[in-house]
C-alpha cells in the first residue's frame, strides 16, 4: 500500500460510520452508543497514526514544519468535539446537530490532508523516507488489527467460560433435584413401612378379643338352645349371655385398668411395640464457588539504548592548497539523518492454568435421637392369704 491509500483508508471507514449514525433514530440508544464507540476508536486511531509516524518526519523538514502545527491543531479540535459527543446522552435532541458539526470538521481535516499535506510530503521527502513512514503506518495498522482479534478472541473465551459455568451449575442443580427426589421417595417408603407395621400391631391386638367374643357367642347360642328345649322356661338372649361371660374382660379394658386372667384354659395377648429409627440422608447446597477471570493492566518500564545520526557540517582550512579533485562545478551532496525510535510489540503467552473440579469425600457422623417402646408391669396376687400382692416389671 502507498502512503496516500493508507491515509485515505481511515476517512473512508469513518465516513461509513458517520452515515450509519445519521440514519439512527433518537430511540435507538444502544445502536448509537455502539456505532459512536466504533467511530471514536477509528478517529483516534487515524489521528494517532499521523502523530506517531508521519509528523516526526515532517518536523525535521523545513518545508513541511509549518504544516505539522496546523495538523496538530486540527486533531485537537477533532478530539474536543468527539469528547463533547461522548459525554452527551445519545437520545438527546441536539446529538444529531453536534454529530453533523463533527462530520464537517473531519471532512475538512481529510480534505486538507489530501490537498496540502500529502503533496507536500511527496515533494519534501525522498522515496526512502516515504516508504519508511508507510511501513511504520502499516505495522501500526497490523498491530491494531491483531489487538482487535485478540480482544474478540478474549470475549469469545469469556463467553464460552461463562456458558460452561452456567452448564456446570445447571448440572449441579439437576443432580441436587434428583438426590432430593430420591430422598423423598425413600422417606415415603419408610413412612409406608411404619404405617404397615402399625396396622399389623393393631390387628394383632384385636385378634384375642375377637376370638374370645366368637367363643362366648357360640357358648351362648348353645346354652340358649338347651334352655329353650325345656318347657315353661324363658330363653335368654345371646347378647345377654355374651355380656355376662365377657364382663370380667370387657369392663377392665373399657376402663383402662390392668387386664386379668379369665376362665381357665383361655389366654390373652398383650402386644408390646417400640419405635425404630431409620437414618436417611439428603443433599444440601453449601454455597457456590465462583472463579472469574479478569484483565489487570500493570504499567511497566523498560530502558532501551537508541542511536541517532546527525549531519554535521564543518568548515576548515585545507592542509595544502593543491587541488586534488574537481572544483568549480556544481555538486549536491545528500546525507540522510537517521534516528532510532523505540517500538513496542506485545505477544501472548500462557502464564498458568486454573483447574476447577469437585472432589467427593466421605465422613461418618453419629446421629442421636430418642425412641419409645412399650414396657409391661405384671401384678400377681400372693398365694398365701393375707399377704400383699407382688409386682414385677418386665
C-alpha positions as a Markdown table, in Angstrom:
| # | Residue | x | y | z |
|---|---|---|---|---|
| 1 | Unk | 0.0 | 0.0 | 0.0 |
| 2 | Unk | 1.1 | 3.6 | -0.7 |
| 3 | Unk | 1.0 | 6.4 | 1.8 |
| 4 | Unk | -1.9 | 8.0 | 0.0 |
| 5 | Unk | -4.0 | 4.9 | 0.2 |
| 6 | Unk | -3.2 | 4.4 | 3.9 |
| 7 | Unk | -4.2 | 7.9 | 4.8 |
| 8 | Unk | -7.4 | 7.7 | 2.7 |
| 9 | Unk | -8.5 | 4.3 | 4.2 |
| 10 | Unk | -9.2 | 5.8 | 7.6 |
| 11 | Unk | -11.5 | 8.6 | 6.4 |
| 12 | Unk | -13.4 | 6.2 | 4.2 |
| 13 | Unk | -14.3 | 3.9 | 7.2 |
| 14 | Unk | -15.1 | 6.9 | 9.4 |
| 15 | Unk | -17.5 | 8.3 | 6.7 |
| 16 | Unk | -19.2 | 5.0 | 6.6 |
| 17 | Unk | -19.8 | 5.1 | 10.4 |
| 18 | Unk | -21.0 | 8.7 | 10.1 |
| 19 | Unk | -23.6 | 7.6 | 7.6 |
| 20 | Unk | -24.8 | 4.8 | 9.8 |
| 21 | Unk | -25.1 | 7.1 | 12.8 |
| 22 | Unk | -27.1 | 9.7 | 10.8 |
| 23 | Unk | -29.6 | 7.0 | 9.9 |
| 24 | Unk | -30.4 | 6.0 | 13.5 |
| 25 | Unk | -33.3 | 7.5 | 15.4 |
| 26 | Unk | -33.3 | 9.0 | 18.9 |
| 27 | Unk | -34.9 | 5.9 | 20.3 |
| 28 | Unk | -32.1 | 3.6 | 19.1 |
| 29 | Unk | -29.8 | 4.4 | 22.1 |
| 30 | Unk | -27.9 | 1.1 | 22.2 |
| 31 | Unk | -27.2 | 1.2 | 18.4 |
| 32 | Unk | -26.0 | 4.8 | 18.6 |
| 33 | Unk | -23.7 | 4.0 | 21.6 |
| 34 | Unk | -22.2 | 1.1 | 19.7 |
| 35 | Unk | -21.7 | 3.0 | 16.4 |
| 36 | Unk | -20.3 | 6.1 | 18.2 |
| 37 | Unk | -17.8 | 3.9 | 20.1 |
| 38 | Unk | -16.6 | 2.5 | 16.8 |
| 39 | Unk | -16.4 | 6.0 | 15.3 |
| 40 | Unk | -14.5 | 7.3 | 18.3 |
| 41 | Unk | -11.9 | 4.5 | 18.1 |
| 42 | Unk | -11.5 | 4.9 | 14.3 |
| 43 | Unk | -10.9 | 8.7 | 14.6 |
| 44 | Unk | -8.4 | 8.3 | 17.5 |
| 45 | Unk | -6.6 | 5.6 | 15.6 |
| 46 | Unk | -6.4 | 7.7 | 12.4 |
| 47 | Unk | -5.0 | 10.8 | 14.2 |
| 48 | Unk | -2.6 | 8.7 | 16.3 |
| 49 | Unk | -1.1 | 7.1 | 13.2 |
| 50 | Unk | -0.3 | 10.6 | 11.8 |
| 51 | Unk | 1.1 | 11.9 | 15.1 |
| 52 | Unk | 3.3 | 8.8 | 15.7 |
| 53 | Unk | 4.7 | 8.1 | 12.3 |
| 54 | Unk | 4.2 | 11.0 | 9.9 |
| 55 | Unk | 4.6 | 14.2 | 12.0 |
| 56 | Unk | 8.1 | 13.4 | 13.4 |
| 57 | Unk | 9.4 | 13.1 | 9.9 |
| 58 | Unk | 7.7 | 16.3 | 8.7 |
| 59 | Unk | 9.0 | 18.3 | 11.7 |
| 60 | Unk | 12.6 | 17.7 | 10.6 |
| 61 | Unk | 11.9 | 19.1 | 7.2 |
| 62 | Unk | 11.8 | 22.9 | 6.9 |
| 63 | Unk | 9.3 | 22.8 | 4.0 |
| 64 | Unk | 6.7 | 20.8 | 6.0 |
| 65 | Unk | 7.4 | 22.0 | 9.5 |
| 66 | Unk | 4.6 | 24.6 | 9.5 |
| 67 | Unk | 2.0 | 22.0 | 8.2 |
| 68 | Unk | 2.6 | 19.9 | 11.2 |
| 69 | Unk | 1.5 | 22.6 | 13.6 |
| 70 | Unk | -1.8 | 23.2 | 11.6 |
| 71 | Unk | -2.5 | 19.4 | 11.5 |
| 72 | Unk | -1.9 | 19.0 | 15.3 |
| 73 | Unk | -4.3 | 21.9 | 15.9 |
| 74 | Unk | -7.0 | 20.3 | 13.7 |
| 75 | Unk | -6.5 | 17.0 | 15.6 |
| 76 | Unk | -7.1 | 18.8 | 18.9 |
| 77 | Unk | -10.3 | 20.4 | 17.6 |
| 78 | Unk | -11.4 | 17.0 | 16.4 |
| 79 | Unk | -10.7 | 15.3 | 19.7 |
| 80 | Unk | -12.6 | 18.1 | 21.6 |
| 81 | Unk | -15.8 | 17.6 | 19.6 |
| 82 | Unk | -15.5 | 13.8 | 20.0 |
| 83 | Unk | -15.2 | 14.2 | 23.8 |
| 84 | Unk | -18.2 | 16.6 | 23.8 |
| 85 | Unk | -20.4 | 14.0 | 21.9 |
| 86 | Unk | -19.0 | 11.2 | 24.1 |
| 87 | Unk | -20.3 | 12.9 | 27.3 |
| 88 | Unk | -23.7 | 13.7 | 25.7 |
| 89 | Unk | -26.8 | 11.4 | 26.0 |
| 90 | Unk | -27.3 | 9.6 | 22.8 |
| 91 | Unk | -31.0 | 10.2 | 22.7 |
| 92 | Unk | -30.6 | 14.0 | 23.2 |
| 93 | Unk | -32.2 | 16.1 | 20.6 |
| 94 | Unk | -29.0 | 18.1 | 19.8 |
| 95 | Unk | -26.9 | 14.9 | 19.4 |
| 96 | Unk | -27.6 | 14.8 | 15.6 |
| 97 | Unk | -26.6 | 18.5 | 15.3 |
| 98 | Unk | -23.3 | 18.0 | 17.1 |
| 99 | Unk | -22.7 | 14.9 | 15.0 |
| 100 | Unk | -23.1 | 16.9 | 11.8 |
| 101 | Unk | -20.6 | 19.5 | 13.1 |
| 102 | Unk | -18.1 | 16.8 | 13.9 |
| 103 | Unk | -18.5 | 15.3 | 10.4 |
| 104 | Unk | -17.9 | 18.7 | 8.8 |
| 105 | Unk | -14.7 | 19.2 | 10.8 |
| 106 | Unk | -13.5 | 15.7 | 9.9 |
| 107 | Unk | -14.2 | 16.2 | 6.2 |
| 108 | Unk | -12.3 | 19.4 | 6.2 |
| 109 | Unk | -9.4 | 17.6 | 8.1 |
| 110 | Unk | -9.4 | 14.8 | 5.5 |
| 111 | Unk | -9.5 | 17.4 | 2.6 |
| 112 | Unk | -6.5 | 19.3 | 4.0 |
| 113 | Unk | -4.6 | 16.1 | 4.3 |
| 114 | Unk | -5.4 | 15.1 | 0.7 |
| 115 | Unk | -4.8 | 18.5 | -0.9 |
| 116 | Unk | -2.0 | 20.0 | 1.2 |
| 117 | Unk | -0.3 | 17.5 | 3.5 |
| 118 | Unk | 0.2 | 14.6 | 1.0 |
| 119 | Unk | 1.5 | 16.7 | -1.9 |
| 120 | Unk | 3.9 | 18.5 | 0.5 |
| 121 | Unk | 5.1 | 15.1 | 1.8 |
| 122 | Unk | 5.8 | 13.8 | -1.6 |
| 123 | Unk | 7.7 | 16.9 | -2.6 |
| 124 | Unk | 9.8 | 17.3 | 0.6 |
| 125 | Unk | 10.6 | 13.7 | 1.4 |
| 126 | Unk | 12.6 | 11.1 | -0.5 |
| 127 | Unk | 11.1 | 7.8 | -1.7 |
| 128 | Unk | 13.0 | 6.0 | 1.1 |
| 129 | Unk | 11.5 | 8.3 | 3.8 |
| 130 | Unk | 8.0 | 8.0 | 2.4 |
| 131 | Unk | 8.4 | 4.2 | 2.3 |
| 132 | Unk | 9.7 | 4.2 | 5.8 |
| 133 | Unk | 6.6 | 6.1 | 7.0 |
| 134 | Unk | 4.4 | 3.8 | 5.0 |
| 135 | Unk | 5.9 | 0.7 | 6.6 |
| 136 | Unk | 5.6 | 2.1 | 10.1 |
| 137 | Unk | 1.9 | 3.0 | 9.5 |
| 138 | Unk | 1.2 | -0.4 | 8.0 |
| 139 | Unk | 2.8 | -2.0 | 11.1 |
| 140 | Unk | 0.6 | 0.1 | 13.3 |
| 141 | Unk | -2.5 | -0.9 | 11.4 |
| 142 | Unk | -1.5 | -4.6 | 11.6 |
| 143 | Unk | -0.8 | -4.3 | 15.3 |
| 144 | Unk | -4.3 | -2.6 | 15.8 |
| 145 | Unk | -6.0 | -5.4 | 13.8 |
| 146 | Unk | -4.2 | -8.0 | 15.9 |
| 147 | Unk | -5.3 | -6.3 | 19.1 |
| 148 | Unk | -8.9 | -6.3 | 17.9 |
| 149 | Unk | -8.6 | -10.0 | 17.0 |
| 150 | Unk | -7.1 | -10.8 | 20.4 |
| 151 | Unk | -9.8 | -8.8 | 22.1 |
| 152 | Unk | -12.5 | -10.6 | 20.2 |
| 153 | Unk | -11.0 | -13.9 | 21.0 |
| 154 | Unk | -10.8 | -13.0 | 24.7 |
| 155 | Unk | -14.5 | -12.0 | 24.6 |
| 156 | Unk | -15.4 | -15.3 | 22.9 |
| 157 | Unk | -13.3 | -17.2 | 25.5 |
| 158 | Unk | -15.0 | -15.3 | 28.3 |
| 159 | Unk | -18.4 | -16.0 | 26.9 |
| 160 | Unk | -17.5 | -19.7 | 26.4 |
| 161 | Unk | -16.3 | -19.9 | 30.1 |
| 162 | Unk | -19.5 | -18.2 | 31.3 |
| 163 | Unk | -21.6 | -20.7 | 29.3 |
| 164 | Unk | -19.6 | -23.6 | 30.7 |
| 165 | Unk | -20.1 | -22.3 | 34.2 |
| 166 | Unk | -23.8 | -21.9 | 33.6 |
| 167 | Unk | -24.0 | -25.5 | 32.3 |
| 168 | Unk | -22.0 | -26.8 | 35.3 |
| 169 | Unk | -24.3 | -25.0 | 37.7 |
| 170 | Unk | -27.3 | -26.4 | 35.9 |
| 171 | Unk | -25.9 | -29.9 | 36.1 |
| 172 | Unk | -25.3 | -29.5 | 39.8 |
| 173 | Unk | -28.8 | -28.2 | 40.3 |
| 174 | Unk | -30.2 | -31.2 | 38.3 |
| 175 | Unk | -28.2 | -33.6 | 40.4 |
| 176 | Unk | -29.4 | -32.0 | 43.6 |
| 177 | Unk | -33.0 | -32.3 | 42.4 |
| 178 | Unk | -32.5 | -36.0 | 41.6 |
| 179 | Unk | -31.0 | -36.6 | 45.0 |
| 180 | Unk | -33.9 | -34.7 | 46.7 |
| 181 | Unk | -36.4 | -36.8 | 44.8 |
| 182 | Unk | -34.6 | -40.0 | 45.8 |
| 183 | Unk | -34.6 | -38.9 | 49.4 |
| 184 | Unk | -38.3 | -38.1 | 49.3 |
| 185 | Unk | -39.1 | -41.5 | 47.8 |
| 186 | Unk | -37.1 | -43.2 | 50.5 |
| 187 | Unk | -38.8 | -41.2 | 53.2 |
| 188 | Unk | -42.2 | -42.0 | 51.7 |
| 189 | Unk | -41.3 | -45.7 | 51.6 |
| 190 | Unk | -40.2 | -45.6 | 55.2 |
| 191 | Unk | -43.5 | -43.9 | 56.2 |
| 192 | Unk | -45.4 | -46.7 | 54.4 |
| 193 | Unk | -43.4 | -49.3 | 56.2 |
| 194 | Unk | -44.1 | -47.7 | 59.6 |
| 195 | Unk | -47.8 | -47.5 | 58.8 |
| 196 | Unk | -47.9 | -51.1 | 57.7 |
| 197 | Unk | -46.2 | -52.2 | 61.0 |
| 198 | Unk | -48.7 | -50.1 | 63.0 |
| 199 | Unk | -51.6 | -51.8 | 61.2 |
| 200 | Unk | -50.0 | -55.2 | 61.9 |
| 201 | Unk | -49.7 | -54.3 | 65.6 |
| 202 | Unk | -53.3 | -53.1 | 65.8 |
| 203 | Unk | -54.6 | -56.3 | 64.1 |
| 204 | Unk | -52.6 | -58.4 | 66.4 |
| 205 | Unk | -54.0 | -56.6 | 69.4 |
| 206 | Unk | -57.6 | -57.1 | 68.2 |
| 207 | Unk | -57.3 | -60.8 | 67.4 |
| 208 | Unk | -57.6 | -62.1 | 71.0 |
| 209 | Unk | -60.7 | -60.1 | 71.8 |
| 210 | Unk | -62.4 | -61.0 | 68.6 |
| 211 | Unk | -61.7 | -64.7 | 69.1 |
| 212 | Unk | -63.0 | -64.6 | 72.7 |
| 213 | Unk | -66.1 | -62.8 | 71.6 |
| 214 | Unk | -66.8 | -65.5 | 69.0 |
| 215 | Unk | -66.3 | -68.3 | 71.6 |
| 216 | Unk | -68.6 | -66.7 | 74.1 |
| 217 | Unk | -71.2 | -66.1 | 71.5 |
| 218 | Unk | -71.1 | -69.7 | 70.4 |
| 219 | Unk | -71.5 | -70.8 | 74.1 |
| 220 | Unk | -74.4 | -68.5 | 74.5 |
| 221 | Unk | -76.2 | -70.0 | 71.5 |
| 222 | Unk | -75.7 | -73.5 | 72.7 |
| 223 | Unk | -76.9 | -72.6 | 76.2 |
| 224 | Unk | -80.0 | -70.8 | 74.7 |
| 225 | Unk | -80.8 | -73.9 | 72.6 |
| 226 | Unk | -80.6 | -76.2 | 75.7 |
| 227 | Unk | -82.8 | -74.0 | 77.9 |
| 228 | Unk | -85.3 | -73.5 | 75.1 |
| 229 | Unk | -85.9 | -77.2 | 74.9 |
| 230 | Unk | -87.3 | -77.3 | 78.5 |
| 231 | Unk | -91.0 | -76.5 | 78.8 |
| 232 | Unk | -92.1 | -73.4 | 80.7 |
| 233 | Unk | -88.6 | -71.9 | 80.7 |
| 234 | Unk | -87.8 | -68.5 | 79.1 |
| 235 | Unk | -84.9 | -68.3 | 76.6 |
| 236 | Unk | -82.0 | -66.0 | 77.4 |
| 237 | Unk | -80.9 | -63.7 | 74.6 |
| 238 | Unk | -77.5 | -64.4 | 73.2 |
| 239 | Unk | -76.4 | -60.8 | 73.7 |
| 240 | Unk | -77.2 | -61.1 | 77.4 |
| 241 | Unk | -75.2 | -64.3 | 77.8 |
| 242 | Unk | -72.3 | -62.7 | 75.8 |
| 243 | Unk | -72.3 | -59.7 | 78.1 |
| 244 | Unk | -72.5 | -62.0 | 81.2 |
| 245 | Unk | -69.5 | -64.1 | 80.1 |
| 246 | Unk | -67.4 | -61.2 | 78.8 |
| 247 | Unk | -67.9 | -58.6 | 81.5 |
| 248 | Unk | -64.7 | -59.7 | 83.5 |
| 249 | Unk | -62.6 | -58.9 | 80.4 |
| 250 | Unk | -64.5 | -56.1 | 78.7 |
| 251 | Unk | -65.1 | -53.9 | 81.8 |
| 252 | Unk | -61.4 | -53.5 | 82.7 |
| 253 | Unk | -60.4 | -53.0 | 79.1 |
| 254 | Unk | -63.0 | -50.2 | 78.7 |
| 255 | Unk | -62.0 | -48.6 | 82.0 |
| 256 | Unk | -58.3 | -48.7 | 81.0 |
| 257 | Unk | -57.3 | -50.8 | 84.0 |
| 258 | Unk | -54.9 | -53.7 | 84.1 |
| 259 | Unk | -56.1 | -56.9 | 82.3 |
| 260 | Unk | -56.8 | -60.0 | 84.5 |
| 261 | Unk | -56.9 | -63.6 | 83.6 |
| 262 | Unk | -60.3 | -65.1 | 82.7 |
| 263 | Unk | -61.7 | -68.6 | 82.5 |
| 264 | Unk | -59.1 | -71.3 | 82.9 |
| 265 | Unk | -57.7 | -72.5 | 79.6 |
| 266 | Unk | -58.1 | -69.1 | 77.9 |
| 267 | Unk | -55.2 | -66.7 | 77.3 |
| 268 | Unk | -54.9 | -63.1 | 76.2 |
| 269 | Unk | -52.1 | -61.5 | 74.2 |
| 270 | Unk | -50.8 | -58.0 | 75.1 |
| 271 | Unk | -48.7 | -56.6 | 72.2 |
| 272 | Unk | -45.6 | -54.6 | 73.0 |
| 273 | Unk | -44.4 | -52.1 | 70.4 |
| 274 | Unk | -41.4 | -50.0 | 70.0 |
| 275 | Unk | -40.1 | -47.2 | 67.8 |
| 276 | Unk | -37.2 | -47.8 | 65.4 |
| 277 | Unk | -35.1 | -45.1 | 63.9 |
| 278 | Unk | -34.3 | -45.1 | 60.2 |
| 279 | Unk | -31.5 | -42.7 | 59.2 |
| 280 | Unk | -31.7 | -41.2 | 55.7 |
| 281 | Unk | -29.7 | -38.5 | 54.0 |
| 282 | Unk | -30.3 | -35.6 | 51.7 |
| 283 | Unk | -28.0 | -33.2 | 49.7 |
| 284 | Unk | -27.9 | -29.6 | 50.8 |
| 285 | Unk | -26.3 | -26.7 | 48.9 |
| 286 | Unk | -23.4 | -25.4 | 51.0 |
| 287 | Unk | -22.5 | -22.5 | 48.6 |
| 288 | Unk | -21.2 | -21.9 | 45.1 |
| 289 | Unk | -17.6 | -21.4 | 44.3 |
| 290 | Unk | -17.2 | -18.9 | 41.5 |
| 291 | Unk | -14.0 | -18.4 | 39.6 |
| 292 | Unk | -13.9 | -15.2 | 37.5 |
| 293 | Unk | -11.1 | -14.3 | 35.1 |
| 294 | Unk | -10.4 | -10.6 | 34.5 |
| 295 | Unk | -7.7 | -8.5 | 33.0 |
| 296 | Unk | -5.4 | -6.4 | 35.1 |
| 297 | Unk | -3.3 | -3.7 | 33.5 |
| 298 | Unk | 0.2 | -3.1 | 35.1 |
| 299 | Unk | 2.4 | -0.3 | 33.9 |
| 300 | Unk | 6.0 | -1.4 | 33.2 |
| 301 | Unk | 9.1 | 0.4 | 32.2 |
| 302 | Unk | 12.0 | -0.7 | 30.0 |
| 303 | Unk | 15.1 | 1.1 | 29.1 |
| 304 | Unk | 16.4 | 0.9 | 25.6 |
| 305 | Unk | 19.6 | 2.5 | 24.1 |
| 306 | Unk | 18.8 | 4.4 | 20.9 |
| 307 | Unk | 21.2 | 5.8 | 18.3 |
| 308 | Unk | 20.8 | 8.7 | 16.0 |
| 309 | Unk | 22.9 | 10.1 | 13.2 |
| 310 | Unk | 23.0 | 13.8 | 12.6 |
| 311 | Unk | 24.6 | 15.6 | 9.7 |
| 312 | Unk | 27.5 | 17.8 | 10.9 |
| 313 | Unk | 28.8 | 20.5 | 8.5 |
| 314 | Unk | 32.2 | 21.7 | 9.4 |
| 315 | Unk | 34.3 | 24.3 | 7.5 |
| 316 | Unk | 38.1 | 24.1 | 7.9 |
| 317 | Unk | 41.2 | 25.3 | 6.2 |
| 318 | Unk | 42.9 | 22.7 | 4.0 |
| 319 | Unk | 46.3 | 21.4 | 4.8 |
| 320 | Unk | 47.6 | 22.1 | 1.3 |
| 321 | Unk | 46.3 | 24.4 | -1.4 |
| 322 | Unk | 46.9 | 21.7 | -4.1 |
| 323 | Unk | 43.8 | 20.8 | -5.9 |
| 324 | Unk | 43.2 | 17.0 | -5.7 |
| 325 | Unk | 39.7 | 16.8 | -7.2 |
| 326 | Unk | 37.2 | 18.5 | -9.4 |
| 327 | Unk | 36.3 | 22.0 | -8.4 |
| 328 | Unk | 34.4 | 25.0 | -9.7 |
| 329 | Unk | 31.4 | 22.8 | -10.6 |
| 330 | Unk | 28.0 | 22.4 | -9.0 |
| 331 | Unk | 27.9 | 19.5 | -6.6 |
| 332 | Unk | 25.0 | 18.4 | -4.4 |
| 333 | Unk | 25.6 | 16.0 | -1.6 |
| 334 | Unk | 22.7 | 14.4 | 0.2 |
| 335 | Unk | 23.2 | 12.6 | 3.5 |
| 336 | Unk | 20.3 | 11.1 | 5.3 |
| 337 | Unk | 19.9 | 11.7 | 9.0 |
| 338 | Unk | 18.7 | 8.7 | 10.9 |
| 339 | Unk | 17.3 | 8.2 | 14.4 |
| 340 | Unk | 16.2 | 5.1 | 16.2 |
| 341 | Unk | 12.9 | 5.2 | 17.9 |
| 342 | Unk | 11.6 | 2.6 | 20.4 |
| 343 | Unk | 8.9 | 0.2 | 19.1 |
| 344 | Unk | 6.8 | -2.0 | 21.4 |
| 345 | Unk | 5.4 | -5.3 | 20.4 |
| 346 | Unk | 3.2 | -7.5 | 22.6 |
| 347 | Unk | 2.7 | -11.2 | 22.4 |
| 348 | Unk | 0.6 | -13.6 | 24.4 |
| 349 | Unk | 2.0 | -16.5 | 26.4 |
| 350 | Unk | 0.4 | -18.9 | 28.8 |
| 351 | Unk | 1.4 | -18.0 | 32.4 |
| 352 | Unk | -0.5 | -20.6 | 34.4 |
| 353 | Unk | -3.7 | -22.7 | 34.4 |
| 354 | Unk | -6.5 | -22.7 | 36.9 |
| 355 | Unk | -8.1 | -26.2 | 37.2 |
| 356 | Unk | -11.6 | -26.3 | 38.6 |
| 357 | Unk | -13.1 | -29.6 | 39.7 |
| 358 | Unk | -15.1 | -31.1 | 42.5 |
| 359 | Unk | -13.8 | -33.8 | 45.0 |
| 360 | Unk | -16.1 | -36.2 | 46.8 |
| 361 | Unk | -15.2 | -37.0 | 50.4 |
| 362 | Unk | -16.9 | -39.4 | 52.9 |
| 363 | Unk | -17.3 | -39.0 | 56.6 |
| 364 | Unk | -19.1 | -40.9 | 59.4 |
| 365 | Unk | -21.4 | -38.9 | 61.6 |
| 366 | Unk | -23.3 | -40.2 | 64.6 |
| 367 | Unk | -27.0 | -39.4 | 64.7 |
| 368 | Unk | -28.5 | -39.2 | 68.2 |
| 369 | Unk | -32.3 | -39.5 | 68.7 |
| 370 | Unk | -34.8 | -40.7 | 71.3 |
| 371 | Unk | -37.1 | -43.7 | 70.6 |
| 372 | Unk | -40.0 | -45.1 | 72.6 |
| 373 | Unk | -41.1 | -48.7 | 73.3 |
| 374 | Unk | -43.7 | -50.4 | 75.4 |
| 375 | Unk | -42.9 | -52.0 | 78.7 |
| 376 | Unk | -45.2 | -54.3 | 80.8 |
| 377 | Unk | -45.7 | -54.3 | 84.6 |
| 378 | Unk | -47.2 | -57.6 | 86.0 |
| 379 | Unk | -49.1 | -57.6 | 89.3 |
| 380 | Unk | -49.9 | -61.0 | 90.7 |
| 381 | Unk | -51.7 | -61.9 | 94.0 |
| 382 | Unk | -49.9 | -63.8 | 96.7 |
| 383 | Unk | -50.6 | -67.5 | 97.1 |
| 384 | Unk | -50.8 | -67.1 | 100.9 |
| 385 | Unk | -53.9 | -65.4 | 102.3 |
| 386 | Unk | -53.3 | -62.1 | 104.0 |
| 387 | Unk | -50.0 | -61.5 | 102.1 |
| 388 | Unk | -50.0 | -58.3 | 99.8 |
| 389 | Unk | -49.7 | -58.8 | 96.1 |
| 390 | Unk | -46.3 | -58.7 | 94.3 |
| 391 | Unk | -45.4 | -56.6 | 91.3 |
| 392 | Unk | -42.9 | -57.4 | 88.6 |
| 393 | Unk | -41.7 | -55.1 | 85.8 |
| 394 | Unk | -40.5 | -56.7 | 82.6 |
